[in-house]
Amino acid sequence: MKQYKLLTPGPLTTTKTVKEEMLFDRCTWDSDYKEITQKIRRQLLDFAHASAEEYTVVLMQGSGTFAVESVMTTAISNEDKALIITNGAYGERIVKIADYIGLNFVQYAVEYNEYPNEASIRKLLAEDESITHIVMVHCETTTGILNPIDMISSVAQDYGKTLIIDAMSSFGGVEMNVPALGIDYLISSANKCIQGVPGFGFVIAKKEKLAACEGNARSLSLDLFDQWKEMNKDGKWRYTSPTHVVAAFSKAIDELIAEGGIASRQNRYTNNNKLLRERLAQAGFATYITEEKQSPIITSFIYPTEQFSFDSFYHFVKEKGFVIYPGKLTDADTFRIGNIGEIDEEDISDLCNIIEDYMGVRA
Ligand SMILES: *Cc1c(COP(=O)(O)O)cnc(C)c1O
């Protein structure tokens, strides 16, 4: 098979050294392995600027959605009610999870290219005092919009609501002070901005909140409280853990630190994203999200003409070594290019040359 670099927002392009960590089969109950889990948990707290007194980290087998579902079923009891804010498919997936579990919730939906409105949210909270939790996606990977985390954080703090943030595609690539933002549960996964391979998700949780959740979960495997209690003893996971993925993730964390930490990685992503958008604008591609709302993670581009064939474009670009992503919108013809992962300026420049060739606009 011809190899290519992934410009998709997870799984993404990882380093050779991260992949090489998976060449050794580790024992799940051996102390060396359990120490890797504990190391990861400590380092994720550091990335979040959180202290071990106030916060804890729980790792959960499965893709990111499993971790989201584990938070929804564990953190929200039958007496609670969630306000789920949506402007994309990942927010809508959370609504679907809430439906499946049978949670009490209200959905506040806005257009995919718009921010949720602060006044509307405050009004909803003022009118319905039974709401206990607010749930929002940070970077909506559907479009690439970066939702206003400061706004929702201050609203949640003003009204004293528990705040759940799906920061799947942003954590590790966008600086976030989790305690300062008053986030009670932040969810992300191994194969996004930390640049590991797929296989588990993680939750950075305020201990005081999680400690009150015993017995809430309607699922055995996804019980975040039980998972925490077990893992917190000595780093042994409840049920088989994805050993290869965990080892690779530990290496990916070391490489993130070596890169200079989250701020440096955010810089690389931001510069690459700017270069991509500038060059593609010159080649005739407009973006779906306006610049001030755009994340440094992934960008939705509108088809340049009515005759544009994504299929032919995709295969042309893939043949030259890059895989991009179809769009996920119903009201506009778009495709997406992610720029997270082990991708440097030269890669983006190569990609833009390829796209200019396709469009027949190469200088
Ligand atoms: C990737 C992602 C998820 C999880 O998706 P999985 O396919 O389960 O890994 C959830 N929310 C957002 C915003 C994402 O980008």
PDBQT file of the ligand as one rigid body, heavy atoms in Angstrom, charges set to zero:
ROOT
HETATM    1  C1  LIG A 401     -12.815  12.931  17.776  1.00  0.00    +0.000 C 
HETATM    2  C2  LIG A 401     -13.887  13.576  18.553  1.00  0.00    +0.000 A 
HETATM    3  C3  LIG A 401     -14.729  12.843  19.420  1.00  0.00    +0.000 A 
HETATM    4  C4  LIG A 401     -14.613  11.354  19.599  1.00  0.00    +0.000 C 
HETATM    5  O1  LIG A 401     -14.751  10.661  18.432  1.00  0.00    +0.000 OA
HETATM    6  P1  LIG A 401     -14.315   9.131  18.380  1.00  0.00    +0.000 P 
HETATM    7  O2  LIG A 401     -14.576   8.782  16.954  1.00  0.00    +0.000 OA
HETATM    8  O3  LIG A 401     -15.145   8.372  19.321  1.00  0.00    +0.000 OA
HETATM    9  O4  LIG A 401     -12.872   9.104  18.753  1.00  0.00    +0.000 OA
HETATM   10  C5  LIG A 401     -15.645  13.522  20.177  1.00  0.00    +0.000 A 
HETATM   11  N1  LIG A 401     -15.760  14.863  20.106  1.00  0.00    +0.000 NA
HETATM   12  C6  LIG A 401     -14.986  15.605  19.294  1.00  0.00    +0.000 A 
HETATM   13  C7  LIG A 401     -15.159  17.090  19.284  1.00  0.00    +0.000 C 
HETATM   14  C8  LIG A 401     -14.030  14.985  18.481  1.00  0.00    +0.000 A 
HETATM   15  O5  LIG A 401     -13.258  15.731  17.670  1.00  0.00    +0.000 OA
ENDROOT
TORSDOF 0
